[in-house]
């Protein structure tokens, strides 16, 4: 079966089907159902000096990487995709694309690695950034300058799970003639489609849910525009050289098959855990958009959906009294939740975010971030119960 959002009869394929078939076809030479892994770094030229088969050198393109990019573009409803060696590389490719002398408006509580790029790397490229509350459209309008070329939003945000209205941001961007980029790592293509909501770029750390098994580092940028308009990102990928290995691309393609199944289960588990935490006397606050008391709940219910049913992701943050010391002690008492950085894997993780990020972190001292896996939620809740009670 060929890739694409529609079958041969024009029927719109569901996400679960596309996750299995996008970018894939039975190998015509061998009949292999699983896509082959192309490890070659270089490719033969034609007698006349051309590369008519489409590949010349692995940094420029690779058959396995192209399959992954085709699949990711399909799942996000994009026209172009560039895969990178990390989520940070994908992020920087978009941020630098505005060019020297330009300005960016960014979600104020976004991923700490993005904040580090804004602080430590972009000034040397002649690019300025303003952090603001992107959940407030008026705050975004106030932050715009004549030389603003990009609005960068992260929704849900990391680690406070704040929700930004992507469509509203797209309207603001279009009115000012600038681009909108959305980090969609937390929501995944299962629950949120920024390009359909008006974003120009959708960014993923494929290390997280796309991989789903904590064994690959990668990133991707999916563009709503055609390839010629995607050139600034593609140039950074090829000339900057931050490309993923063929094997990493092959592993990500393998993991895409189960993405909707994993993310649905993780999200359902997270909602149960968030409800549990909200009832605990030893918890001061729970940050999860699936809870009715969350300030972004109504927006998330509309913006984050699969087949008309809301899904709020599998990251839950909560705060305990006593600051960092008590938060670290609580994390140390868990038995199933592993004390580790990252998210999106099949296993559940717990992290004291402020100490992981270090100086300049915007995370409250008493905040613990849960990355909920696919284990039985009854077991996960029991683990948190005993950690909170002792």
Buried (B, 14 or more C-beta within 10 A) or exposed (E): EEBBBEEEEEEEBEBBBBBBBBBBEEEEEEEEEEBBEBEEEEBEEEEEEEBEEEBBEBBBBBBBBBBBBBBBBBBBBBBBBBBBBBBBBBBBBBBBBBEEEBBBBBBBBBBBBBBBBBEEBBEEBEBBBBBBBBBEBEEBEEBBEEBBBBBBBBBBBBBBBBBBBBBBBBBBBEEBEBBBBBBBBBBBBBBBBBBBBBBBBBBBBBBBBBBBBBEBBBBBBBBBBEEEEBEBBBEBBBEBEBBBBBEBBBBBBBBBBBBBBBBBBBBBBBBBBBBBBBEBEBBBBBBBBBBEEBEBBEBBBEBBBBEEEBBBBBBBBBBBEBBBEBBBBBBEBBEBBBBBEBBBBBBBBBBBBBBBBEEEBBBBBBBBBBBBBBBEBEEBBBBBEEBBEE
